[in-house]
Amino acid sequence: MQEYRNEINLIGNCNSKTQRALFQHAHGDFIRAIVDAIWTTLEGKLPLQPEQLSSVRKNKLTLRRIASKNRTIQQRRRLLCQQRGGNAAINLLNIVKEHF
């Protein structure tokens, strides 16, 4: 995940059309890094403040759907490109980028 620090910061700061384009054309390793960040946060390995934790809880079902083990990279990419999945992932990545 350290390898994709710049891309994660870019996704957190750009508009939704650019985010969608980045998700559509991202390498599989980048999608795996996002899934790793989602899974690490959902397991509670990152110390979160109460407002961050409520944001994660609100999007927990969508995040679990993205991080599910029985999904292919293409299915995860498709979920990230959807409005709900992309917004949930962006909110989570903005929380995660504070920790590295």
Secondary structure, 3 states (H helix, E strand, C coil): CHHHHHHHHHHHHCCHHHHHHHHHCCCHHHHHHHHHHHHHHHCCCCCCCHHHHHHHHHCHHHHHHHHCCCCCHHHHHHHHHCHHHHHHHHHHHHHHHHHC
